[in-house]
Amino acid sequence: MATKAAFVALAVAVLPLAGCGSNDTDSAQTSAPAASSAPAGNGVTALSPDEIVTKAKAALATAKSFHVKGDVAEDGQKTGIDLKLNGDDFIGAMTMGTAKVELLAVGGKKYMRPNDEFWTTAAGAQGKTVAQLVNGRWVAGADSDQSFADMFSIGNVNEMLKPTGALSKGDETQINGVPVIGLNDAGEPGSVLYVATTGEPFPIQMLGADKSTVDFTEFGETFTDIKAPATKDVVDLGKLGG
């Protein structure tokens, strides 16, 4: 899927451990021919594909905050993604079947909070013990363990919008009521990044030939749930064994 590398990195980092079934929820694309009375364009249709991506990154940087949600498929496994970002800070969750892991980056610190199913599917009997030790708390220090560190790359906008191959301009259409232009990724045939052609040139949706669908919404919104957890709700990964 075009520009989905950061999302796949998160799934790949955990799927070999978890071995979970796929998430049953499918995100549907809502598209229609561009309306004849569409508002004035923002000029991106005249730009090269790479220039359009640069504009999309700049628009996200200006908005600072936005919401990313959808499903990413990798090797037949479907991973649900729900991520709210505000600059370098973010809070989100990834689900694979009944296993779920929440991620939080705030004030330069990173935390993860897997549910019991995540721990037990990741490490069997030992995972059960870890789940009991964690007891539903946020885990600090996970980003220093290479087994989990790659998960936090999901909040990197540059990686999020980085194509895997050469880009070419595709169709102009509408996604969720927004006029957009598609950017096709030659590195992953059938993958498309849709960027708004009116208003700010925000990325609106990413689609993959593997039925991945990721939507971008809530640009510039305030997300009050991006905040540091209370000390009592945090356990250090390096101290779990004692």
Backbone as CSV, one residue per row, in Angstrom:
resi,resn,N_x,N_y,N_z,CA_x,CA_y,CA_z,C_x,C_y,C_z
1,MET,0.843,-1.194,0.000,0.000,0.000,0.000,0.874,1.237,0.000
2,ALA,0.543,2.205,-0.825,1.356,3.402,-0.929,1.508,4.069,0.418
3,THR,2.767,4.378,0.752,3.117,5.147,1.944,2.638,4.531,3.247
4,LYS,2.471,3.235,3.305,1.968,2.633,4.548,3.083,2.029,5.386
5,ALA,4.343,2.334,5.050,5.473,1.651,5.684,5.441,1.722,7.198
6,ALA,5.081,2.890,7.733,5.082,3.022,9.195,4.052,2.123,9.839
7,PHE,2.903,1.975,9.204,1.848,1.134,9.756,2.263,-0.330,9.710
8,VAL,2.857,-0.726,8.588,3.291,-2.110,8.449,4.409,-2.425,9.432
9,ALA,5.286,-1.438,9.683,6.368,-1.653,10.647,5.810,-2.041,12.003
10,LEU,4.718,-1.408,12.381,4.079,-1.725,13.655,3.528,-3.140,13.645
11,ALA,2.865,-3.510,12.567,2.284,-4.842,12.485,3.374,-5.912,12.435
12,VAL,4.397,-5.669,11.621,5.465,-6.651,11.470,6.222,-6.865,12.770
13,ALA,6.363,-5.790,13.550,7.104,-5.895,14.811,6.420,-6.825,15.792
14,VAL,5.102,-6.933,15.703,4.358,-7.682,16.704,3.767,-8.984,16.172
15,LEU,3.380,-9.018,14.925,2.713,-10.199,14.386,3.524,-11.490,14.546
16,PRO,4.851,-11.471,14.311,5.594,-12.717,14.504,5.523,-13.219,15.943
17,LEU,5.356,-12.281,16.894,5.258,-12.675,18.291,3.857,-13.174,18.616
18,ALA,2.871,-12.426,18.101,1.508,-12.695,18.528,0.861,-13.858,17.803
19,GLY,1.058,-13.948,16.486,0.445,-15.019,15.721,-1.063,-14.991,15.825
20,CYS,-1.642,-13.788,15.819,-3.080,-13.653,16.032,-3.845,-13.786,14.738
21,GLY,-5.180,-13.979,14.875,-6.056,-13.973,13.711,-6.299,-12.552,13.272
22,SER,-6.984,-12.390,12.158,-7.210,-11.068,11.612,-8.353,-10.373,12.313
23,ASN,-8.328,-9.035,12.213,-9.417,-8.214,12.733,-10.582,-8.293,11.768
24,ASP,-11.793,-8.415,12.250,-12.934,-8.629,11.374,-13.508,-7.353,10.786
25,THR,-13.032,-6.187,11.244,-13.639,-4.941,10.807,-13.015,-4.462,9.509
26,ASP,-13.823,-4.166,8.502,-13.344,-3.639,7.234,-13.727,-2.173,7.129
27,SER,-12.756,-1.321,6.675,-13.059,0.072,6.404,-13.410,0.187,4.945
28,ALA,-14.521,0.838,4.647,-14.969,0.929,3.271,-14.574,2.265,2.670
29,GLN,-14.198,2.247,1.392,-13.902,3.465,0.684,-15.208,4.060,0.176
30,THR,-15.394,5.360,0.395,-16.552,6.052,-0.136,-16.063,6.984,-1.219
31,SER,-16.339,6.649,-2.481,-15.851,7.476,-3.565,-16.952,7.705,-4.571
32,ALA,-16.821,8.823,-5.267,-17.788,9.163,-6.298,-17.105,10.067,-7.296
33,PRO,-17.618,10.177,-8.508,-17.015,11.082,-9.484,-16.970,12.495,-8.937
34,ALA,-15.927,13.230,-9.281,-15.793,14.597,-8.798,-16.975,15.438,-9.259
35,ALA,-17.512,16.236,-8.348,-18.676,17.056,-8.660,-18.315,18.147,-9.658
36,SER,-19.225,18.478,-10.564,-18.958,19.482,-11.583,-18.875,20.880,-10.983
37,SER,-19.538,21.090,-9.836,-19.518,22.404,-9.196,-18.584,22.404,-7.992
38,ALA,-17.449,21.728,-8.104,-16.496,21.609,-7.001,-15.903,22.968,-6.665
39,PRO,-15.542,23.203,-5.401,-14.913,24.472,-5.019,-13.563,24.632,-5.696
40,ALA,-13.031,25.848,-5.638,-11.759,26.137,-6.303,-10.666,25.223,-5.788
41,GLY,-9.819,24.795,-6.700,-8.747,23.879,-6.338,-7.626,24.566,-5.585
42,ASN,-6.785,23.757,-4.935,-5.649,24.301,-4.174,-4.346,24.248,-4.964
43,GLY,-4.405,23.812,-6.216,-3.228,23.856,-7.084,-2.390,22.598,-7.125
44,VAL,-2.702,21.589,-6.302,-1.820,20.417,-6.259,-1.913,19.575,-7.530
45,THR,-3.015,19.653,-8.251,-3.145,18.831,-9.457,-2.128,19.221,-10.524
46,ALA,-1.607,20.439,-10.441,-0.607,20.891,-11.407,0.813,20.514,-11.000
47,LEU,0.973,19.963,-9.815,2.295,19.624,-9.301,2.681,18.197,-9.658
48,SER,3.960,17.883,-9.488,4.417,16.506,-9.669,3.976,15.678,-8.466
49,PRO,3.927,14.350,-8.595,3.528,13.516,-7.456,4.372,13.755,-6.206
50,ASP,5.687,13.877,-6.385,6.550,14.102,-5.218,6.268,15.451,-4.573
51,GLU,5.973,16.452,-5.399,5.645,17.772,-4.865,4.323,17.733,-4.099
52,ILE,3.389,16.917,-4.565,2.107,16.793,-3.870,2.309,16.186,-2.487
53,VAL,3.161,15.159,-2.399,3.453,14.550,-1.093,4.109,15.562,-0.169
54,THR,5.032,16.366,-0.707,5.678,17.402,0.097,4.644,18.390,0.635
55,LYS,3.681,18.768,-0.213,2.609,19.663,0.222,1.750,19.015,1.311
56,ALA,1.482,17.715,1.156,0.668,16.999,2.145,1.376,16.961,3.499
57,LYS,2.680,16.714,3.491,3.450,16.705,4.738,3.417,18.081,5.398
58,ALA,3.587,19.131,4.576,3.576,20.487,5.116,2.211,20.833,5.709
59,ALA,1.136,20.357,5.058,-0.211,20.621,5.569,-0.412,19.959,6.927
60,LEU,0.076,18.735,7.084,-0.042,18.042,8.370,0.782,18.750,9.442
61,ALA,1.978,19.223,9.048,2.832,19.929,10.015,2.160,21.209,10.490
62,THR,1.472,21.891,9.580,0.772,23.124,9.934,-0.427,22.829,10.832
63,ALA,-1.181,21.793,10.488,-2.336,21.404,11.314,-1.897,20.909,12.679
64,LYS,-0.729,20.269,12.706,-0.095,19.712,13.900,-0.791,18.457,14.412
65,SER,-2.117,18.490,14.513,-2.823,17.324,15.039,-3.749,16.736,13.978
66,PHE,-3.922,15.416,14.032,-4.848,14.739,13.127,-5.079,13.317,13.630
67,HIS,-6.075,12.652,13.043,-6.492,11.312,13.458,-6.305,10.365,12.280
68,VAL,-5.686,9.225,12.524,-5.480,8.204,11.501,-6.154,6.922,11.970
69,LYS,-7.016,6.348,11.120,-7.731,5.148,11.536,-8.003,4.256,10.335
70,GLY,-7.882,2.955,10.534,-8.192,2.015,9.463,-7.627,0.638,9.729
71,ASP,-7.462,-0.122,8.661,-6.942,-1.480,8.747,-5.787,-1.651,7.774
72,VAL,-4.723,-2.281,8.228,-3.570,-2.567,7.393,-3.420,-4.070,7.275
73,ALA,-3.363,-4.565,6.055,-3.203,-6.001,5.827,-1.761,-6.298,5.451
74,GLU,-1.227,-7.351,6.002,0.152,-7.768,5.728,0.213,-9.282,5.809
75,ASP,0.575,-9.911,4.676,0.675,-11.373,4.616,-0.610,-12.050,5.103
76,GLY,-1.747,-11.498,4.698,-3.025,-12.107,5.058,-3.530,-11.762,6.441
77,GLN,-2.727,-11.082,7.239,-3.142,-10.676,8.585,-3.649,-9.235,8.542
78,LYS,-4.774,-8.982,9.160,-5.320,-7.626,9.194,-5.119,-7.025,10.575
79,THR,-4.556,-5.822,10.584,-4.270,-5.120,11.830,-5.048,-3.820,11.871
80,GLY,-5.855,-3.624,12.902,-6.597,-2.378,13.064,-5.707,-1.304,13.671
81,ILE,-5.752,-0.096,13.098,-4.944,1.027,13.559,-5.869,2.181,13.945
82,ASP,-5.643,2.770,15.108,-6.397,3.954,15.526,-5.408,4.868,16.246
83,LEU,-5.065,5.990,15.629,-3.953,6.813,16.103,-4.317,8.295,16.066
84,LYS,-4.098,8.982,17.192,-4.268,10.428,17.259,-2.897,11.054,17.497
85,LEU,-2.555,12.032,16.669,-1.244,12.665,16.760,-1.359,14.150,17.023
86,ASN,-0.385,14.665,17.769,-0.257,16.094,18.004,1.232,16.410,18.032
87,GLY,1.779,16.797,16.875,3.215,16.997,16.770,3.935,15.673,16.975
88,ASP,4.915,15.655,17.885,5.657,14.424,18.169,4.929,13.512,19.154
89,ASP,3.865,14.009,19.750,3.110,13.213,20.711,1.983,12.461,20.010
90,PHE,1.652,11.298,20.513,0.521,10.560,19.949,0.011,9.524,20.933
91,ILE,-1.222,9.112,20.715,-1.801,7.990,21.438,-2.549,7.149,20.411
92,GLY,-2.442,5.848,20.545,-3.102,5.000,19.566,-3.206,3.571,20.025
93,ALA,-3.814,2.769,19.180,-3.994,1.356,19.493,-3.894,0.539,18.224
94,MET,-3.411,-0.678,18.374,-3.345,-1.638,17.296,-4.034,-2.909,17.772
95,THR,-4.932,-3.446,16.947,-5.636,-4.673,17.321,-5.414,-5.750,16.275
96,MET,-5.221,-6.969,16.760,-5.072,-8.147,15.904,-5.924,-9.249,16.525
97,GLY,-7.110,-9.448,15.989,-8.024,-10.376,16.624,-8.417,-9.842,17.986
98,THR,-8.230,-10.642,19.031,-8.555,-10.190,20.387,-7.368,-9.530,21.084
99,ALA,-6.200,-9.589,20.457,-5.015,-8.956,21.038,-4.985,-7.481,20.686
100,LYS,-4.608,-6.664,21.655,-4.573,-5.218,21.453,-3.399,-4.623,22.218
101,VAL,-2.731,-3.650,21.605,-1.684,-2.928,22.305,-1.909,-1.439,22.079
102,GLU,-1.931,-0.681,23.168,-2.037,0.772,23.099,-0.638,1.364,23.152
103,LEU,-0.443,2.454,22.422,0.844,3.137,22.371,0.649,4.593,22.754
104,LEU,1.618,5.130,23.472,1.542,6.522,23.910,2.937,7.137,23.871
105,ALA,3.055,8.279,23.212,4.298,9.050,23.218,3.937,10.465,23.642
106,VAL,4.521,10.916,24.732,4.191,12.242,25.243,5.387,12.816,25.994
107,GLY,5.738,14.055,25.681,6.846,14.709,26.366,8.164,13.993,26.220
108,GLY,8.376,13.327,25.086,9.631,12.618,24.846,9.695,11.232,25.460
109,LYS,8.651,10.812,26.164,8.623,9.483,26.773,7.618,8.603,26.042
110,LYS,7.903,7.313,26.000,7.059,6.376,25.264,6.585,5.243,26.180
111,TYR,5.323,4.871,25.985,4.707,3.825,26.801,3.899,2.893,25.903
112,MET,3.723,1.659,26.349,2.818,0.738,25.675,1.950,0.055,26.727
113,ARG,0.729,-0.328,26.329,-0.175,-1.003,27.259,-0.898,-2.131,26.512
114,PRO,-0.266,-3.300,26.455,-0.920,-4.443,25.814,-1.991,-5.033,26.726
115,ASN,-3.017,-5.626,26.115,-3.991,-6.339,26.934,-3.476,-7.746,27.237
116,ASP,-4.186,-8.491,28.076,-3.726,-9.819,28.482,-3.572,-10.754,27.296
117,GLU,-4.477,-10.645,26.310,-4.405,-11.526,25.132,-3.118,-11.297,24.349
118,PHE,-2.673,-10.042,24.304,-1.413,-9.751,23.625,-0.257,-10.479,24.304
119,TRP,-0.165,-10.336,25.626,0.940,-10.951,26.354,0.912,-12.478,26.229
120,THR,-0.261,-13.065,26.376,-0.331,-14.528,26.366,-0.076,-15.111,24.981
121,THR,-0.551,-14.440,23.927,-0.283,-14.945,22.586,1.159,-14.681,22.170
122,ALA,1.767,-13.648,22.749,3.144,-13.311,22.405,4.148,-14.252,23.057
123,ALA,3.866,-14.693,24.265,4.879,-15.464,24.995,4.309,-16.626,25.795
124,GLY,3.135,-17.087,25.461,2.584,-18.276,26.105,2.476,-18.152,27.603
125,ALA,2.944,-19.193,28.311,2.847,-19.225,29.768,3.609,-18.063,30.396
126,GLN,4.765,-17.748,29.831,5.538,-16.622,30.355,4.764,-15.317,30.165
127,GLY,4.042,-15.229,29.063,3.235,-14.041,28.805,2.152,-13.861,29.852
128,LYS,1.591,-14.978,30.323,0.577,-14.896,31.378,1.163,-14.278,32.640
129,THR,2.382,-14.669,32.956,3.054,-14.125,34.131,3.308,-12.637,33.963
130,VAL,3.762,-12.258,32.764,4.015,-10.838,32.494,2.726,-10.041,32.618
131,ALA,1.632,-10.586,32.077,0.342,-9.896,32.141,-0.069,-9.650,33.581
132,GLN,0.191,-10.646,34.442,-0.159,-10.493,35.852,0.697,-9.418,36.519
133,LEU,1.980,-9.363,36.142,2.883,-8.370,36.713,2.512,-6.958,36.251
134,VAL,2.164,-6.839,34.997,1.803,-5.524,34.450,0.457,-5.079,35.007
135,ASN,-0.476,-6.000,35.077,-1.784,-5.739,35.697,-2.493,-4.519,35.092
136,GLY,-2.500,-4.433,33.752,-3.238,-3.379,33.074,-2.586,-2.009,33.070
137,ARG,-1.348,-1.914,33.556,-0.677,-0.617,33.605,0.061,-0.320,32.295
138,TRP,0.440,0.943,32.120,1.305,1.323,31.016,2.719,0.808,31.288
139,VAL,3.407,0.386,30.248,4.774,-0.105,30.374,5.730,0.938,29.819
140,ALA,6.635,1.432,30.674,7.663,2.375,30.240,8.930,1.603,29.862
141,GLY,9.748,2.213,29.014,11.008,1.581,28.636,10.893,0.583,27.504
142,ALA,9.691,0.414,26.939,9.508,-0.554,25.860,10.287,-0.158,24.610
143,ASP,10.468,1.155,24.394,11.155,1.611,23.190,12.651,1.328,23.233
144,SER,13.180,0.913,24.392,14.593,0.547,24.478,14.810,-0.929,24.158
145,ASP,13.725,-1.675,24.000,13.780,-3.085,23.621,13.468,-3.174,22.131
146,GLN,14.423,-3.699,21.336,14.259,-3.719,19.892,13.030,-4.498,19.443
147,SER,12.568,-5.440,20.275,11.371,-6.201,19.940,10.139,-5.305,19.839
148,PHE,10.171,-4.174,20.546,9.021,-3.280,20.578,9.308,-1.895,20.007
149,ALA,10.594,-1.532,19.882,10.959,-0.158,19.507,10.348,0.270,18.183
150,ASP,10.320,-0.630,17.193,9.808,-0.261,15.870,8.336,0.105,15.894
151,MET,7.617,-0.347,16.908,6.191,-0.021,16.980,5.968,1.483,17.034
152,PHE,6.883,2.205,17.682,6.678,3.629,17.890,6.963,4.465,16.645
153,SER,7.493,3.837,15.586,7.697,4.568,14.335,6.373,4.915,13.674
154,ILE,5.288,4.354,14.176,3.970,4.635,13.615,3.607,6.114,13.721
155,GLY,4.220,6.836,14.647,3.920,8.248,14.821,4.791,9.177,13.996
156,ASN,5.647,8.619,13.121,6.547,9.422,12.294,5.856,9.784,10.988
157,VAL,5.524,11.061,10.810,4.774,11.493,9.625,5.572,11.285,8.346
158,ASN,6.882,11.518,8.393,7.701,11.324,7.192,7.659,9.886,6.726
159,GLU,7.715,8.949,7.672,7.619,7.539,7.303,6.204,7.190,6.863
160,MET,5.235,7.824,7.489,3.838,7.560,7.180,3.523,7.871,5.718
161,LEU,4.149,8.948,5.198,3.868,9.387,3.836,5.025,9.096,2.880
162,LYS,5.830,8.123,3.220,6.970,7.765,2.375,6.577,6.649,1.413
163,PRO,6.636,6.893,0.105,6.267,5.840,-0.852,7.329,4.752,-0.899
164,THR,6.939,3.589,-1.399,7.889,2.486,-1.529,8.501,2.425,-2.924
165,GLY,7.951,3.195,-3.855,8.464,3.232,-5.216,8.138,4.564,-5.857
166,ALA,8.332,4.659,-7.182,8.027,5.896,-7.897,6.526,6.163,-7.882
167,LEU,6.172,7.433,-7.731,4.770,7.827,-7.699,4.324,8.368,-9.058
168,SER,3.077,8.121,-9.383,2.466,8.711,-10.574,1.068,9.187,-10.224
169,LYS,0.619,10.237,-10.918,-0.707,10.770,-10.644,-1.782,9.873,-11.237
170,GLY,-2.843,9.661,-10.448,-3.958,8.845,-10.883,-5.209,9.671,-11.071
171,ASP,-6.347,9.087,-10.740,-7.638,9.724,-10.973,-7.935,10.826,-9.965
172,GLU,-8.725,11.807,-10.416,-9.332,12.772,-9.506,-10.738,12.266,-9.195
173,THR,-11.078,12.221,-7.927,-12.367,11.683,-7.505,-12.771,12.348,-6.197
174,GLN,-13.631,11.714,-5.425,-13.984,12.194,-4.091,-13.864,11.046,-3.100
175,ILE,-13.290,11.334,-1.948,-13.201,10.374,-0.849,-13.874,11.006,0.365
176,ASN,-14.897,10.347,0.876,-15.627,10.879,2.033,-16.076,12.319,1.806
177,GLY,-16.482,12.613,0.571,-16.992,13.927,0.234,-15.942,14.968,-0.078
178,VAL,-14.663,14.610,-0.038,-13.573,15.551,-0.280,-12.992,15.310,-1.677
179,PRO,-12.900,16.334,-2.540,-12.243,16.171,-3.841,-10.759,15.843,-3.639
180,VAL,-10.277,14.829,-4.324,-8.905,14.355,-4.124,-8.279,13.958,-5.456
181,ILE,-6.963,13.815,-5.431,-6.232,13.210,-6.529,-5.474,12.005,-5.988
182,GLY,-5.451,10.925,-6.747,-4.753,9.727,-6.311,-3.299,9.738,-6.746
183,LEU,-2.438,9.226,-5.907,-1.026,9.034,-6.232,-0.744,7.541,-6.172
184,ASN,-0.400,6.956,-7.323,-0.154,5.523,-7.416,1.302,5.209,-7.113
185,ASP,1.524,4.176,-6.327,2.867,3.774,-5.910,3.316,2.573,-6.734
186,ALA,4.337,2.777,-7.583,4.827,1.698,-8.430,5.478,0.589,-7.618
187,GLY,5.911,0.926,-6.398,6.534,-0.079,-5.542,5.546,-1.094,-5.023
188,GLU,4.263,-0.716,-4.988,3.202,-1.614,-4.545,1.997,-1.396,-5.451
189,PRO,1.980,-2.066,-6.613,0.892,-1.865,-7.577,-0.479,-2.018,-6.933
190,GLY,-1.366,-1.085,-7.268,-2.709,-1.098,-6.700,-2.835,-0.253,-5.455
191,SER,-1.721,0.298,-4.979,-1.740,1.127,-3.780,-1.869,2.597,-4.166
192,VAL,-2.690,3.330,-3.414,-2.976,4.724,-3.757,-3.026,5.586,-2.493
193,LEU,-2.406,6.756,-2.574,-2.555,7.789,-1.552,-3.408,8.891,-2.159
194,TYR,-4.512,9.246,-1.504,-5.390,10.306,-1.982,-5.134,11.585,-1.190
195,VAL,-4.907,12.694,-1.928,-4.616,13.993,-1.322,-5.682,14.987,-1.755
196,ALA,-6.144,15.815,-0.808,-7.201,16.791,-1.082,-6.759,17.802,-2.134
197,THR,-7.648,18.101,-3.061,-7.357,19.078,-4.115,-8.049,20.414,-3.870
198,THR,-8.796,20.539,-2.779,-9.377,21.818,-2.369,-9.025,22.045,-0.904
199,GLY,-8.993,23.297,-0.491,-8.605,23.591,0.888,-7.152,23.204,1.112
200,GLU,-6.817,22.815,2.321,-5.459,22.359,2.602,-5.233,20.995,1.943
201,PRO,-4.037,20.780,1.369,-3.766,19.510,0.677,-3.447,18.364,1.643
202,PHE,-4.401,18.061,2.510,-4.207,16.985,3.477,-4.270,15.623,2.789
203,PRO,-3.512,14.654,3.290,-3.772,13.280,2.867,-5.136,12.875,3.425
204,ILE,-5.958,12.252,2.612,-7.316,11.909,3.033,-7.476,10.413,3.249
205,GLN,-6.847,9.621,2.412,-6.991,8.169,2.544,-5.841,7.456,1.848
206,MET,-5.448,6.312,2.401,-4.500,5.414,1.755,-5.192,4.077,1.531
207,LEU,-5.071,3.565,0.329,-5.639,2.267,-0.011,-4.538,1.334,-0.463
208,GLY,-4.717,0.040,-0.234,-3.759,-0.948,-0.685,-4.423,-2.037,-1.492
209,ALA,-3.672,-2.629,-2.407,-4.200,-3.730,-3.201,-4.590,-4.898,-2.312
210,ASP,-4.040,-4.933,-1.106,-4.336,-5.994,-0.142,-5.548,-5.660,0.726
211,LYS,-6.355,-4.676,0.286,-7.573,-4.248,0.984,-7.289,-3.443,2.250
212,SER,-6.088,-2.915,2.367,-5.809,-1.981,3.455,-6.526,-0.667,3.183
213,THR,-7.061,-0.054,4.224,-7.716,1.255,4.109,-7.400,2.057,5.357
214,VAL,-6.810,3.224,5.169,-6.469,4.097,6.292,-6.974,5.497,5.978
215,ASP,-7.765,6.082,6.879,-8.333,7.414,6.692,-7.675,8.437,7.604
216,PHE,-7.509,9.660,7.090,-6.982,10.793,7.847,-8.124,11.776,8.087
217,THR,-8.355,12.160,9.339,-9.443,13.083,9.674,-9.038,13.970,10.857
218,GLU,-9.945,14.824,11.298,-9.817,15.655,12.507,-8.536,16.483,12.523
219,PHE,-8.257,17.134,11.392,-7.064,17.968,11.299,-7.202,19.194,12.201
220,GLY,-6.161,19.436,13.011,-6.152,20.595,13.895,-6.987,20.460,15.150
221,GLU,-7.521,19.271,15.407,-8.350,19.074,16.596,-7.494,18.949,17.866
222,THR,-8.119,19.176,19.008,-7.449,19.017,20.300,-7.774,17.632,20.853
223,PHE,-6.755,16.858,21.170,-6.936,15.508,21.707,-6.498,15.485,23.166
224,THR,-7.471,15.562,24.051,-7.157,15.651,25.481,-6.645,14.330,26.051
225,ASP,-6.805,13.232,25.307,-6.341,11.949,25.827,-4.851,11.721,25.587
226,ILE,-4.186,12.646,24.883,-2.728,12.551,24.738,-2.107,13.230,25.948
227,LYS,-1.885,12.463,27.003,-1.326,13.007,28.234,-0.555,11.910,28.964
228,ALA,0.402,12.319,29.764,1.229,11.358,30.498,0.382,10.606,31.519
229,PRO,0.593,9.310,31.656,-0.156,8.545,32.656,0.326,8.861,34.067
230,ALA,-0.537,8.624,35.039,-0.152,8.815,36.439,0.935,7.808,36.802
231,THR,1.825,8.194,37.695,2.944,7.331,38.095,2.466,5.960,38.564
232,LYS,1.358,5.912,39.280,0.851,4.641,39.804,0.367,3.710,38.681
233,ASP,0.159,4.282,37.501,-0.343,3.490,36.379,0.754,3.074,35.414
234,VAL,2.023,3.201,35.863,3.164,2.892,34.999,4.072,1.872,35.672
235,VAL,4.587,0.915,34.891,5.571,-0.042,35.365,6.725,-0.043,34.367
236,ASP,7.960,-0.149,34.870,9.148,-0.141,34.010,9.393,-1.549,33.473
237,LEU,9.559,-1.659,32.152,9.779,-2.949,31.512,10.990,-3.675,32.088
238,GLY,12.045,-2.915,32.378,13.279,-3.511,32.895,13.161,-4.029,34.314
239,LYS,12.077,-3.674,35.006,11.919,-4.077,36.410,10.816,-5.103,36.603
240,LEU,10.245,-5.608,35.497,9.142,-6.543,35.625,9.536,-7.841,36.326
241,GLY,10.779,-8.232,36.108,11.216,-9.496,36.718,11.553,-9.365,38.182
242,GLY,11.530,-8.191,38.686,11.838,-8.044,40.088,12.274,-6.664,40.395
